[in-house]
Amino acid sequence: MSQDHPASPVELLVARTLLTGGLVGIALILLGLGLYAGHGGFHQHVLQLSRPAGGNPPGVFVSVRQVVDGLRHRPLDPLAVTALGLLLLMVTPIIAVALSIPAFLRAGDRRYATIAAIVLTMLVVSLIAAGGVH
C-alpha cells in the first residue's frame, strides 16, 4: 500500500484471509503430492477414463464427506490430503467474503456489507446447486 492511501481494516482482513488460505491450500497440495510419490503412486496407472460400475474411480473425491473419510483412513490417503488442499483453495474466497460482512458493519459501511452478503449468498447457492455439499 502507498503512504497516501493506507489499507483499511477490511482490506487487510480480506488480504490476510486470501493469502493464508492460498498458502495453506498449496502446502496441503504439495504435501499430498509428496506423500503420493513416497507411497509409489507415480508407478501406478493414475488416469482412468472410464467410470467403474460401482461409482467413481479410486482416488476421486466428489464430496466433502469423501475427503473427510479419506483423511480418517489409515494409512492416510495422500490423494485426500491433496483434495483437502484443493477444497481449501476453493472455499478461501467464500470465507473472505463471509468475514468481510461483519468487518464492513463495524466500519459503518452498510452498503458494502449488503453487497458482500449478496455475493456470499450467490457463492453458497452456486456451491449447493453444483452438488459440492452433500
Secondary structure in CASP SS format (residue, H / E / C, confidence):
PFRMAT SS
TARGET T0000
AUTHOR 0000-0000-0000
METHOD secondary structure of the structure
MODEL  1
M C 1.00
S C 1.00
Q C 1.00
D C 1.00
H C 1.00
P C 1.00
A C 1.00
S C 1.00
P H 1.00
V H 1.00
E H 1.00
L H 1.00
L H 1.00
V H 1.00
A H 1.00
R H 1.00
T H 1.00
L H 1.00
L H 1.00
T H 1.00
G H 1.00
G H 1.00
L H 1.00
V H 1.00
G H 1.00
I H 1.00
A H 1.00
L H 1.00
I H 1.00
L H 1.00
L H 1.00
G H 1.00
L H 1.00
G H 1.00
L H 1.00
Y H 1.00
A H 1.00
G H 1.00
H C 1.00
G C 1.00
G H 1.00
F H 1.00
H H 1.00
Q C 1.00
H C 1.00
V C 1.00
L C 1.00
Q C 1.00
L C 1.00
S C 1.00
R C 1.00
P C 1.00
A C 1.00
G C 1.00
G C 1.00
N C 1.00
P C 1.00
P C 1.00
G C 1.00
V C 1.00
F C 1.00
V C 1.00
S C 1.00
V H 1.00
R H 1.00
Q H 1.00
V H 1.00
V H 1.00
D H 1.00
G H 1.00
L H 1.00
R H 1.00
H C 1.00
R C 1.00
P C 1.00
L C 1.00
D C 1.00
P H 1.00
L H 1.00
A H 1.00
V H 1.00
T H 1.00
A H 1.00
L H 1.00
G H 1.00
L H 1.00
L H 1.00
L H 1.00
L H 1.00
M H 1.00
V H 1.00
T H 1.00
P H 1.00
I H 1.00
I H 1.00
A H 1.00
V H 1.00
A H 1.00
L H 1.00
S H 1.00
I H 1.00
P H 1.00
A H 1.00
F H 1.00
L H 1.00
R H 1.00
A C 1.00
G C 1.00
D C 1.00
R H 1.00
R H 1.00
Y H 1.00
A H 1.00
T H 1.00
I H 1.00
A H 1.00
A H 1.00
I H 1.00
V H 1.00
L H 1.00
T H 1.00
M H 1.00
L H 1.00
V H 1.00
V H 1.00
S H 1.00
L H 1.00
I H 1.00
A H 1.00
A C 1.00
G C 1.00
G C 1.00
V C 1.00
H C 1.00
END
